[in-house]
Amino acid sequence: MSTYYFLPTRNVFGQNSVEEVGELMKSLGGSRAMIVTDDFLSKSPMTARIQSILEQSGVQSHVFAGAEPNPKDTNVEAGLRFYQEHGCDSIISLGGGSSHDCAKGIGLVATNGGTIHDYEGVDRAHTALPPLLAINTTAGTASEITRFCIITDTQRKVKMCIVDWRVTPSVAVNDPELMKGMPVSLTAATGMDALTHAIEAYVSTNANALTDAAAIKAIDMIGHYLPKAVANGEYMRARDEMAYAQYLAGIAFNNASLGYVHAMAHQLGGFYDLPHGVCNAVLLPYVCKFNIIGNFNRFVDIAKAMNMNVDGLSTSDAAELCIRGLKRFSDYLGIAPNLAVLGARPEDFGIMAENAMKDACAVTNPRKATKQQIIEIYQQAYDGTLLK
């Protein structure tokens, strides 16, 4: 069986690397760029700065501020109209995962036609996107480098998982200067999203030597630097290291895929419009507890990477320590303690479990679950019954 490895063509890191976006867009052949971002960032000096940089390189730009958290099919439809009405020939996404995914969705329909719903699943597109440059402002989703695009179907209340190598941005820019303004809660949530990416990729049935190297290094870096970034958002070393860590986690899951944490979190986001990183963080230890028999040794590796003391413990006890350690780590960062406080409703768990089993991310989970078992995981995360 062949193994494919997906990455953007070019990746730019470092403080003030955003200054290069004008020349980078010109190199892609873009002359009239649509900047896809959210309402808050559209009014910030950051967006004006990027427009100025583009203008200095001879690239016109128009700002579409319609990327909502958990981007919806309606956002993609509105963005497509904007792209066409302004005669754009290229796209720049500015923000975190929501902006990047919205931009991918717009580009996908712009060149392939139909509606975004036509592309749910794996490799449904047939034509390349317009030139797409992703400027990242969070350290978590890694959407700026992946072939994943998550868009909410507002009719079904389901997050559509679109996996297609064509939606991978041509250029990704990770400038830690753009990340230091993130609020504490967003820093924690996006960092836990990155940790979830790395862990799910490491235990994935599609893991290989390349993804393992990226995943385990990401876990090590996140365990070390995420608490520092949460404690002091102005600490640039922590911001810089988290930019690299979330990127490594993105490399890992972009190629090894994910598991039930994401498959289940997508349903929470689709039903209740909850923050994706928070949903992942709450579910992570409970799904890992379910998965532990799928590969005890991998969870021991994760514990070691996060500097948990497993000396003298049996393999199973060390793996159990990993699960408890993940929950404590999340608690230290101020993540919500359970699904109940997030407003989830147990009466919805049945349909969410059905949808989670159909999610593309579920395919590579290391242990196969029944619908009832997924309902039970939701219930445990709702009650906060990890150690009972």
C-alpha distance (Angstrom), angle and dihedral (degrees) to the residues before:
residue distance angle dihedral
M1 . . .
S2 3.80 . .
T3 3.81 122.1 .
Y4 3.79 118.6 -145.0
Y5 3.80 124.5 -159.0
F6 3.81 118.7 -157.5
L7 3.81 127.9 -162.7
P8 3.82 137.6 143.9
T9 3.78 115.9 -91.8
R10 3.82 94.1 -116.0
N11 3.79 133.0 18.8
V12 3.80 124.1 -169.2
F13 3.81 124.3 -163.3
G14 3.79 138.5 177.2
Q15 3.77 142.5 64.2
N16 3.81 113.2 -47.8
S17 3.82 92.3 6.9
V18 3.81 85.7 131.5
E19 3.82 86.3 78.1
E20 3.80 87.8 77.2
V21 3.81 97.8 59.6
G22 3.80 94.7 97.4
E23 3.77 94.5 56.8
L24 3.78 91.2 39.6
M25 3.80 91.7 55.0
K26 3.80 90.8 46.9
S27 3.80 88.9 53.0
L28 3.80 88.3 56.6
G29 3.79 90.7 53.6
G30 3.80 95.4 -109.4
S31 3.80 117.9 145.8
R32 3.81 103.0 158.2
A33 3.79 109.3 39.7
M34 3.78 129.3 -169.6
I35 3.81 110.6 -145.2
V36 3.80 109.7 -149.2
T37 3.79 112.9 -159.0
D38 3.80 142.4 129.6
D39 3.78 128.8 -85.6
F40 3.81 94.5 -101.8
L41 3.80 96.2 50.2
S42 3.80 92.2 42.7
K43 3.82 88.5 65.9
S44 3.80 95.3 43.5
P45 3.81 127.3 100.1
M46 3.80 87.1 -115.3
T47 3.80 93.1 70.8
A48 3.80 92.9 45.4
R49 3.80 88.9 49.8
I50 3.80 92.2 52.9
Q51 3.79 91.9 47.6
S52 3.81 88.7 52.3
I53 3.81 91.6 49.8
L54 3.80 90.2 50.5
E55 3.79 92.4 47.3
Q56 3.82 91.3 52.5
S57 3.80 87.6 57.8
G58 3.79 93.1 48.1
V59 3.80 95.9 -103.8
Q60 3.81 117.1 134.1
S61 3.80 117.6 -146.7
H62 3.79 139.9 -164.6
V63 3.81 122.0 -164.5
F64 3.81 120.3 -132.5
A65 3.81 107.1 -169.0
G66 3.80 96.4 -175.4
A67 3.80 101.7 105.5
E68 3.80 105.5 118.4
P69 3.80 126.3 -169.8
N70 3.81 105.9 -84.3
P71 3.84 90.5 17.5
K72 3.76 115.5 -126.1
D73 3.78 136.1 -144.9
T74 3.80 86.9 -109.8
N75 3.83 90.0 58.5
V76 3.80 90.0 53.3
E77 3.81 91.5 48.8
A78 3.81 91.9 50.2
G79 3.79 91.0 45.8
L80 3.80 92.4 51.2
R81 3.82 90.5 53.9
F82 3.82 89.3 49.2
Y83 3.82 91.8 49.4
Q84 3.79 92.4 51.1
E85 3.81 96.9 40.9
H86 3.82 91.9 53.2
G87 3.79 94.4 44.9
C88 3.80 93.1 -122.9
D89 3.79 121.9 178.8
S90 3.81 100.3 -174.0
I91 3.80 141.9 27.2
I92 3.80 134.8 -133.8
S93 3.80 118.5 -169.0
L94 3.79 115.4 -154.2
G95 3.78 120.7 -171.2
G96 3.77 136.8 25.3
G97 3.77 132.1 -42.5
S98 3.78 95.5 -52.6
S99 3.81 93.6 58.1
H100 3.80 93.1 42.9
D101 3.81 94.1 48.4
C102 3.79 92.6 45.6
A103 3.81 89.8 50.9
K104 3.79 91.7 48.7
G105 3.80 90.4 50.8
I106 3.80 92.4 49.9
G107 3.79 92.2 48.4
L108 3.79 92.0 46.6
V109 3.79 94.0 56.0
A110 3.82 93.4 37.7
T111 3.80 92.4 65.0
N112 3.81 102.5 23.4
G113 3.80 101.4 41.4
G114 3.81 128.9 -145.8
T115 3.80 119.2 73.6
I116 3.77 131.9 -53.4
H117 3.81 89.2 -104.2
D118 3.80 89.4 69.0
Y119 3.81 90.9 68.7
E120 3.79 101.9 53.5
G121 3.80 107.5 128.7
V122 3.79 131.7 28.7
D123 3.83 126.5 -27.2
R124 3.80 98.0 -21.3
A125 3.83 95.8 148.4
H126 3.79 123.4 91.9
T127 3.82 103.3 -171.0
A128 3.79 133.4 55.3
L129 3.81 119.2 -105.0
P130 3.80 122.7 -112.6
P131 3.82 112.5 -88.3
L132 3.81 104.3 -62.9
L133 3.82 124.5 -163.8
A134 3.80 118.1 -177.7
I135 3.82 121.3 -154.3
N136 3.78 109.6 -167.1
T137 3.81 123.5 -147.8
T138 3.81 99.9 171.7
A139 3.80 133.3 56.1
G140 3.76 103.4 -134.1
T141 3.78 127.3 54.8
A142 3.84 98.5 53.7
S143 3.79 86.3 -155.4
E144 3.78 87.0 138.6
I145 3.82 88.9 74.0
T146 3.80 106.2 28.1
R147 3.78 140.2 93.3
F148 3.81 90.1 -134.0
C149 3.81 123.3 104.8
I150 3.81 120.3 179.5
I151 3.82 117.1 -163.6
T152 3.81 126.7 170.0
D153 3.79 117.1 -123.6
T154 3.80 99.4 -142.7
Q155 3.80 94.0 -159.6
R156 3.80 96.9 52.6
K157 3.83 94.9 30.9
V158 3.80 87.6 -131.0
K159 3.78 129.9 131.2
M160 3.78 106.0 -125.7
C161 3.79 112.0 -139.5
I162 3.80 108.7 -145.4
V163 3.80 113.6 -172.7
D164 3.79 113.7 -177.8
W165 3.80 130.8 141.1
R166 3.81 88.7 -141.0
V167 3.81 92.7 69.2
T168 3.81 92.5 60.1
P169 3.82 108.0 116.4
S170 3.80 115.8 -112.6
V171 3.82 91.6 -135.5
A172 3.81 130.3 21.5
V173 3.81 122.4 -163.5
N174 3.81 120.3 -163.0
D175 3.79 109.0 -177.2
P176 3.83 111.1 170.4
E177 3.81 90.3 -155.6
L178 3.80 87.3 71.0
M179 3.81 91.0 53.7
K180 3.78 102.1 52.6
G181 3.80 92.6 83.4
M182 3.80 93.7 61.6
P183 3.82 113.5 122.0
V184 3.80 117.1 -113.6
S185 3.80 93.3 -108.0
L186 3.81 92.8 51.5
T187 3.79 91.8 46.2
A188 3.80 89.7 53.7
A189 3.80 95.7 44.0
T190 3.79 96.4 46.7
G191 3.80 90.9 44.4
M192 3.80 90.6 53.3
D193 3.80 88.4 48.8
A194 3.80 88.3 56.9
L195 3.81 91.4 47.6
T196 3.80 89.7 51.4
H197 3.81 90.4 50.8
A198 3.78 91.3 53.0
I199 3.80 95.7 45.2
E200 3.79 95.5 45.7
A201 3.80 90.8 47.3
Y202 3.81 91.1 49.1
V203 3.82 93.5 53.9
S204 3.83 94.5 36.5
T205 3.78 119.0 122.9
N206 3.84 85.9 -127.6
A207 3.81 94.9 56.4
N208 3.79 117.9 129.7
A209 3.80 138.3 172.8
L210 3.81 93.0 -81.9
T211 3.81 95.6 49.1
D212 3.81 92.2 41.9
A213 3.80 91.5 57.1
A214 3.80 92.6 50.7
A215 3.82 94.6 42.6
I216 3.79 98.8 48.9
K217 3.81 92.6 45.7
A218 3.81 89.9 49.4
I219 3.82 90.9 51.3
D220 3.79 90.5 50.8
M221 3.82 93.3 48.8
I222 3.81 94.9 44.7
G223 3.80 91.9 49.4
H224 3.78 89.0 52.6
Y225 3.81 103.7 38.2
L226 3.82 108.5 26.9
P227 3.83 94.1 73.5
K228 3.81 88.7 49.3
A229 3.81 92.2 50.6
V230 3.81 90.5 48.6
A231 3.80 91.6 47.9
N232 3.81 94.3 48.5
G233 3.78 119.7 12.9
E234 3.80 91.1 -172.7
Y235 3.80 92.4 61.5
M236 3.80 98.2 107.7
R237 3.81 96.2 -168.2
A238 3.80 89.5 61.3
R239 3.82 92.1 45.0
D240 3.79 91.5 49.2
E241 3.80 94.2 47.6
M242 3.82 91.5 47.3
A243 3.81 89.5 52.5
Y244 3.80 88.8 57.3
A245 3.82 93.3 40.8
Q246 3.79 95.5 53.5
Y247 3.81 88.5 46.0
L248 3.81 91.1 53.9
A249 3.80 89.6 48.4
G250 3.80 87.5 51.1
I251 3.80 91.5 52.7
A252 3.80 88.7 51.7
F253 3.78 99.4 50.3
N254 3.80 94.6 35.6
N255 3.78 86.3 66.9
A256 3.82 106.3 23.9
S257 3.83 94.1 36.2
L258 3.80 123.3 -146.8
G259 3.81 140.7 -93.9
Y260 3.78 147.6 -134.3
V261 3.81 95.8 -40.7
H262 3.79 90.2 67.3
A263 3.79 94.7 35.4
M264 3.81 89.4 55.3
A265 3.81 96.0 38.6
H266 3.80 90.1 54.9
Q267 3.80 88.8 61.5
L268 3.80 93.1 50.5
G269 3.79 89.2 51.6
G270 3.79 92.9 46.7
F271 3.81 94.9 48.4
Y272 3.80 101.1 38.6
D273 3.83 105.6 15.9
L274 3.80 89.9 -122.1
P275 3.83 124.4 166.8
H276 3.78 108.2 -85.1
G277 3.79 96.6 -140.6
V278 3.80 92.5 51.7
C279 3.81 91.7 49.8
N280 3.80 90.2 51.0
A281 3.79 92.2 48.0
V282 3.80 93.7 51.3
L283 3.81 94.1 46.1
L284 3.82 97.7 40.9
P285 3.83 101.4 85.2
Y286 3.81 92.7 42.1
V287 3.79 94.4 51.2
C288 3.81 90.0 44.0
K289 3.81 89.1 52.7
F290 3.81 88.7 53.9
N291 3.81 91.8 45.7
I292 3.79 97.3 45.7
I293 3.81 95.8 98.8
G294 3.80 89.0 53.7
N295 3.80 90.6 73.0
F296 3.82 119.3 -9.7
N297 3.80 92.8 -179.5
R298 3.80 93.6 58.3
F299 3.79 91.4 56.0
V300 3.79 89.4 50.0
D301 3.81 88.0 54.2
I302 3.82 89.7 51.3
A303 3.81 91.0 50.6
K304 3.80 90.7 51.8
A305 3.80 92.3 47.1
M306 3.81 89.0 54.5
N307 3.80 90.5 50.5
M308 3.81 95.8 -111.1
N309 3.80 112.5 157.9
V310 3.81 107.1 -116.0
D311 3.82 96.2 160.2
G312 3.78 112.0 140.3
L313 3.80 94.4 7.8
S314 3.78 125.5 123.9
T315 3.80 116.9 -115.8
S316 3.80 92.5 -102.2
D317 3.81 93.8 46.2
A318 3.81 91.3 48.3
A319 3.80 90.1 50.4
E320 3.81 90.0 50.1
L321 3.80 89.1 50.9
C322 3.79 88.5 55.7
I323 3.81 90.8 57.7
R324 3.79 93.5 50.3
G325 3.79 90.6 44.4
L326 3.80 92.1 54.6
K327 3.80 90.2 54.0
R328 3.81 92.3 49.3
F329 3.80 91.0 47.4
S330 3.81 90.2 54.0
D331 3.81 91.1 47.3
Y332 3.81 91.9 51.6
L333 3.80 89.5 55.7
G334 3.81 92.6 53.5
I335 3.81 97.0 -111.0
A336 3.81 116.5 161.7
P337 3.83 109.3 -84.5
N338 3.81 97.9 -133.3
L339 3.80 145.9 -9.5
A340 3.80 92.6 -96.2
V341 3.81 93.1 70.2
L342 3.81 88.9 49.3
G343 3.80 90.7 59.8
A344 3.80 99.4 -108.8
R345 3.82 115.6 158.3
P346 3.83 121.7 -139.6
E347 3.80 90.6 -145.7
D348 3.82 87.8 67.3
F349 3.80 95.6 52.8
G350 3.81 94.1 89.2
I351 3.79 96.9 58.9
M352 3.80 91.1 37.9
A353 3.80 89.9 54.1
E354 3.81 90.5 51.4
N355 3.79 91.1 50.8
A356 3.80 92.7 45.1
M357 3.80 90.5 56.3
K358 3.83 88.9 56.3
D359 3.81 94.3 47.6
A360 3.82 114.5 112.4
C361 3.81 90.6 -128.4
A362 3.81 91.5 63.3
V363 3.81 93.2 67.1
T364 3.81 96.1 78.1
N365 3.81 99.0 41.8
P366 3.83 109.3 129.2
R367 3.81 94.3 -129.0
K368 3.79 125.5 42.2
A369 3.80 116.4 -130.7
T370 3.76 134.9 -160.0
K371 3.78 120.6 -132.2
Q372 3.81 89.5 -103.1
Q373 3.80 92.0 52.8
I374 3.82 91.2 52.6
I375 3.80 89.8 49.1
E376 3.81 88.1 52.2
I377 3.81 91.3 51.7
Y378 3.81 89.9 51.7
Q379 3.81 89.3 48.8
Q380 3.81 93.0 49.5
A381 3.81 90.5 50.3
Y382 3.81 89.0 47.0
D383 3.81 92.6 52.2
G384 3.80 96.8 36.1
T385 3.80 91.6 -126.3
L386 3.80 99.6 149.3
L387 3.80 97.4 129.8
K388 3.80 98.3 36.5
